[in-house]
Amino acid sequence: MGWLSWIVFGALAGWIASLVVRDRRGCIMNIIVGILGAVLAGFIYQWTTGKAWTYEWSWSSFGVACLGAIGLLLVINLIAGGSRSRR
């Protein structure tokens, strides 16, 4: 995937994560959380399963990216105290 695809993929994963966690940090934060969550979840997936992670569009990779973004957003809320998500 190209850089634009990564941004769109991260934005979608971050948006889904913000809906699940009910967080309102904004579009740019959603993109950042989505991309970082996807990369972290990809490394964890590869480490736990031993399978090579392919960085291309598929429903399974989108699911892993969403789970990674949700996990990362939960960690951010724990560290930040969740004060911004309750506005």
Backbone as JSON Lines, residues from 0, in Angstrom:
{"i":0,"aa":"M","n":[0.84,-1.18,0.0],"ca":[0.0,0.0,0.0],"c":[0.88,1.24,0.0]}
{"i":1,"aa":"G","n":[0.41,2.27,-0.65],"ca":[1.12,3.54,-0.67],"c":[0.79,4.36,0.56]}
{"i":2,"aa":"W","n":[1.44,5.51,0.68],"ca":[1.23,6.38,1.84],"c":[-0.21,6.86,1.96]}
{"i":3,"aa":"L","n":[-0.81,7.2,0.85],"ca":[-2.21,7.65,0.89],"c":[-3.12,6.53,1.36]}
{"i":4,"aa":"S","n":[-2.86,5.32,0.9],"ca":[-3.65,4.17,1.35],"c":[-3.49,3.94,2.84]}
{"i":5,"aa":"W","n":[-2.26,4.1,3.36],"ca":[-2.03,3.95,4.8],"c":[-2.81,4.98,5.59]}
{"i":6,"aa":"I","n":[-2.88,6.21,5.09],"ca":[-3.62,7.26,5.8],"c":[-5.11,6.95,5.8]}
{"i":7,"aa":"V","n":[-5.64,6.53,4.66],"ca":[-7.07,6.19,4.59],"c":[-7.37,4.97,5.46]}
{"i":8,"aa":"F","n":[-6.53,3.95,5.37],"ca":[-6.69,2.73,6.18],"c":[-6.63,3.07,7.67]}
{"i":9,"aa":"G","n":[-5.66,3.9,8.06],"ca":[-5.53,4.32,9.45],"c":[-6.69,5.17,9.91]}
{"i":10,"aa":"A","n":[-7.17,6.04,9.03],"ca":[-8.32,6.88,9.38],"c":[-9.56,6.03,9.63]}
{"i":11,"aa":"L","n":[-9.78,5.04,8.78],"ca":[-10.95,4.16,8.97],"c":[-10.82,3.34,10.24]}
{"i":12,"aa":"A","n":[-9.66,2.76,10.48],"ca":[-9.46,1.97,11.69],"c":[-9.56,2.85,12.94]}
{"i":13,"aa":"G","n":[-8.99,4.04,12.89],"ca":[-9.08,4.96,14.03],"c":[-10.5,5.45,14.27]}
{"i":14,"aa":"W","n":[-11.25,5.67,13.19],"ca":[-12.63,6.1,13.33],"c":[-13.47,5.01,13.97]}
{"i":15,"aa":"I","n":[-13.3,3.76,13.51],"ca":[-14.02,2.63,14.12],"c":[-13.65,2.51,15.59]}
{"i":16,"aa":"A","n":[-12.36,2.65,15.9],"ca":[-11.92,2.56,17.29],"c":[-12.53,3.66,18.14]}
{"i":17,"aa":"S","n":[-12.61,4.88,17.6],"ca":[-13.19,5.98,18.38],"c":[-14.68,5.77,18.6]}
{"i":18,"aa":"L","n":[-15.36,5.12,17.66],"ca":[-16.78,4.8,17.86],"c":[-16.96,3.75,18.94]}
{"i":19,"aa":"V","n":[-16.1,2.73,18.93],"ca":[-16.21,1.65,19.92],"c":[-15.89,2.17,21.32]}
{"i":20,"aa":"V","n":[-14.82,2.96,21.44],"ca":[-14.38,3.46,22.74],"c":[-15.15,4.71,23.15]}
{"i":21,"aa":"R","n":[-15.88,5.3,22.21],"ca":[-16.62,6.54,22.42],"c":[-15.69,7.68,22.8]}
{"i":22,"aa":"D","n":[-14.69,7.85,21.98],"ca":[-13.68,8.88,22.2],"c":[-13.81,9.94,21.11]}
{"i":23,"aa":"R","n":[-13.62,11.19,21.48],"ca":[-13.75,12.3,20.52],"c":[-12.48,13.14,20.5]}
{"i":24,"aa":"R","n":[-11.43,12.59,19.94],"ca":[-10.16,13.31,19.89],"c":[-9.95,14.02,18.57]}
{"i":25,"aa":"G","n":[-10.7,13.72,17.54],"ca":[-10.58,14.41,16.26],"c":[-10.01,13.53,15.17]}
{"i":26,"aa":"C","n":[-10.13,14.01,13.96],"ca":[-9.76,13.25,12.77],"c":[-8.27,12.94,12.71]}
{"i":27,"aa":"I","n":[-7.43,13.92,12.98],"ca":[-5.98,13.72,12.91],"c":[-5.54,12.69,13.94]}
{"i":28,"aa":"M","n":[-6.08,12.77,15.15],"ca":[-5.73,11.8,16.18],"c":[-6.23,10.41,15.79]}
{"i":29,"aa":"N","n":[-7.4,10.33,15.16],"ca":[-7.9,9.04,14.68],"c":[-6.95,8.42,13.67]}
{"i":30,"aa":"I","n":[-6.44,9.22,12.77],"ca":[-5.5,8.72,11.76],"c":[-4.22,8.21,12.43]}
{"i":31,"aa":"I","n":[-3.69,8.99,13.35],"ca":[-2.45,8.61,14.03],"c":[-2.65,7.34,14.84]}
{"i":32,"aa":"V","n":[-3.74,7.29,15.63],"ca":[-4.02,6.12,16.44],"c":[-4.27,4.91,15.54]}
{"i":33,"aa":"G","n":[-4.98,5.1,14.45],"ca":[-5.27,4.0,13.53],"c":[-4.01,3.43,12.9]}
{"i":34,"aa":"I","n":[-3.12,4.28,12.42],"ca":[-1.89,3.81,11.79],"c":[-0.98,3.13,12.81]}
{"i":35,"aa":"L","n":[-0.76,3.78,13.96],"ca":[0.09,3.18,14.98],"c":[-0.51,1.89,15.53]}
{"i":36,"aa":"G","n":[-1.82,1.88,15.73],"ca":[-2.48,0.67,16.2],"c":[-2.37,-0.47,15.21]}
{"i":37,"aa":"A","n":[-2.49,-0.16,13.93],"ca":[-2.37,-1.19,12.89],"c":[-0.96,-1.77,12.85]}
{"i":38,"aa":"V","n":[0.04,-0.91,12.96],"ca":[1.42,-1.38,12.93],"c":[1.73,-2.22,14.16]}
{"i":39,"aa":"L","n":[1.33,-1.75,15.34],"ca":[1.56,-2.51,16.57],"c":[0.83,-3.85,16.55]}
{"i":40,"aa":"A","n":[-0.42,-3.84,16.12],"ca":[-1.18,-5.08,16.06],"c":[-0.58,-6.03,15.03]}
{"i":41,"aa":"G","n":[-0.05,-5.49,13.92],"ca":[0.61,-6.33,12.93],"c":[1.84,-7.03,13.5]}
{"i":42,"aa":"F","n":[2.64,-6.29,14.27],"ca":[3.81,-6.91,14.91],"c":[3.39,-7.96,15.92]}
{"i":43,"aa":"I","n":[2.38,-7.67,16.73],"ca":[1.9,-8.63,17.72],"c":[1.33,-9.87,17.03]}
{"i":44,"aa":"Y","n":[0.57,-9.66,15.96],"ca":[0.02,-10.78,15.19],"c":[1.14,-11.67,14.66]}
{"i":45,"aa":"Q","n":[2.15,-11.06,14.08],"ca":[3.27,-11.83,13.52],"c":[4.03,-12.56,14.61]}
{"i":46,"aa":"W","n":[4.22,-11.92,15.74],"ca":[4.96,-12.51,16.85],"c":[4.21,-13.7,17.46]}
{"i":47,"aa":"T","n":[2.89,-13.57,17.62],"ca":[2.13,-14.64,18.27],"c":[1.8,-15.81,17.35]}
{"i":48,"aa":"T","n":[1.57,-15.54,16.07],"ca":[1.19,-16.62,15.16],"c":[2.37,-17.2,14.39]}
{"i":49,"aa":"G","n":[3.44,-16.44,14.25],"ca":[4.58,-16.89,13.47],"c":[4.38,-16.73,11.97]}
{"i":50,"aa":"K","n":[3.24,-16.21,11.56],"ca":[2.95,-15.98,10.15],"c":[3.46,-14.61,9.74]}
{"i":51,"aa":"A","n":[3.91,-14.52,8.5],"ca":[4.36,-13.23,7.99],"c":[3.16,-12.31,7.81]}
{"i":52,"aa":"W","n":[3.31,-11.08,8.23],"ca":[2.23,-10.09,8.12],"c":[2.34,-9.38,6.78]}
{"i":53,"aa":"T","n":[1.26,-9.38,6.02],"ca":[1.25,-8.68,4.74],"c":[0.56,-7.35,4.94]}
{"i":54,"aa":"Y","n":[1.2,-6.3,4.5],"ca":[0.64,-4.96,4.66],"c":[-0.13,-4.59,3.41]}
{"i":55,"aa":"E","n":[-1.23,-5.26,3.21],"ca":[-2.1,-4.95,2.08],"c":[-3.54,-5.04,2.54]}
{"i":56,"aa":"W","n":[-4.45,-4.55,1.72],"ca":[-5.86,-4.49,2.1],"c":[-6.49,-5.87,2.1]}
{"i":57,"aa":"S","n":[-7.1,-6.23,3.21],"ca":[-7.94,-7.41,3.34],"c":[-8.8,-7.21,4.58]}
{"i":58,"aa":"W","n":[-9.88,-7.95,4.68],"ca":[-10.77,-7.79,5.83],"c":[-10.08,-8.22,7.12]}
{"i":59,"aa":"S","n":[-9.25,-9.26,7.03],"ca":[-8.55,-9.7,8.24],"c":[-7.55,-8.64,8.72]}
{"i":60,"aa":"S","n":[-6.83,-8.02,7.78],"ca":[-5.89,-6.98,8.19],"c":[-6.63,-5.75,8.72]}
{"i":61,"aa":"F","n":[-7.8,-5.45,8.16],"ca":[-8.59,-4.34,8.68],"c":[-9.09,-4.64,10.09]}
{"i":62,"aa":"G","n":[-9.5,-5.87,10.33],"ca":[-9.92,-6.27,11.68],"c":[-8.8,-6.17,12.69]}
{"i":63,"aa":"V","n":[-7.61,-6.63,12.3],"ca":[-6.45,-6.53,13.19],"c":[-6.1,-5.07,13.44]}
{"i":64,"aa":"A","n":[-6.19,-4.25,12.39],"ca":[-5.9,-2.81,12.54],"c":[-6.89,-2.15,13.49]}
{"i":65,"aa":"C","n":[-8.16,-2.5,13.38],"ca":[-9.18,-1.93,14.28],"c":[-8.93,-2.37,15.72]}
{"i":66,"aa":"L","n":[-8.61,-3.65,15.92],"ca":[-8.32,-4.12,17.27],"c":[-7.09,-3.42,17.84]}
{"i":67,"aa":"G","n":[-6.08,-3.22,17.01],"ca":[-4.89,-2.5,17.47],"c":[-5.2,-1.06,17.82]}
{"i":68,"aa":"A","n":[-6.02,-0.41,17.01],"ca":[-6.39,0.99,17.28],"c":[-7.24,1.09,18.54]}
{"i":69,"aa":"I","n":[-8.14,0.14,18.74],"ca":[-8.96,0.13,19.96],"c":[-8.06,-0.04,21.18]}
{"i":70,"aa":"G","n":[-7.14,-0.99,21.11],"ca":[-6.22,-1.21,22.23],"c":[-5.37,0.0,22.52]}
{"i":71,"aa":"L","n":[-4.84,0.61,21.48],"ca":[-4.01,1.8,21.66],"c":[-4.82,2.96,22.22]}
{"i":72,"aa":"L","n":[-6.04,3.13,21.77],"ca":[-6.9,4.2,22.28],"c":[-7.25,3.97,23.75]}
{"i":73,"aa":"L","n":[-7.47,2.72,24.13],"ca":[-7.72,2.42,25.54],"c":[-6.5,2.74,26.41]}
{"i":74,"aa":"V","n":[-5.31,2.42,25.91],"ca":[-4.09,2.73,26.65],"c":[-3.91,4.24,26.77]}
{"i":75,"aa":"I","n":[-4.17,4.96,25.69],"ca":[-4.06,6.43,25.73],"c":[-5.04,7.0,26.75]}
{"i":76,"aa":"N","n":[-6.26,6.47,26.77],"ca":[-7.25,6.95,27.74],"c":[-6.85,6.62,29.17]}
{"i":77,"aa":"L","n":[-6.22,5.47,29.39],"ca":[-5.75,5.14,30.73],"c":[-4.65,6.09,31.18]}
{"i":78,"aa":"I","n":[-3.72,6.38,30.27],"ca":[-2.61,7.27,30.62],"c":[-3.1,8.7,30.81]}
{"i":79,"aa":"A","n":[-3.98,9.16,29.91],"ca":[-4.47,10.54,29.98],"c":[-5.6,10.7,30.99]}
{"i":80,"aa":"G","n":[-6.04,9.63,31.58],"ca":[-7.1,9.72,32.56],"c":[-8.49,9.76,31.95]}
{"i":81,"aa":"G","n":[-8.59,9.66,30.65],"ca":[-9.87,9.64,29.98],"c":[-10.65,10.95,30.05]}
{"i":82,"aa":"S","n":[-9.98,12.03,30.41],"ca":[-10.69,13.29,30.6],"c":[-11.24,13.86,29.31]}
{"i":83,"aa":"R","n":[-10.56,13.65,28.18],"ca":[-11.02,14.22,26.92],"c":[-12.18,13.44,26.33]}
{"i":84,"aa":"S","n":[-12.3,12.15,26.68],"ca":[-13.36,11.35,26.09],"c":[-14.71,11.59,26.75]}
{"i":85,"aa":"R","n":[-14.75,12.29,27.86],"ca":[-16.01,12.5,28.58],"c":[-16.62,13.86,28.32]}
{"i":86,"aa":"R","n":[-16.11,14.6,27.39],"ca":[-16.64,15.93,27.11],"c":[-18.02,15.87,26.54]}
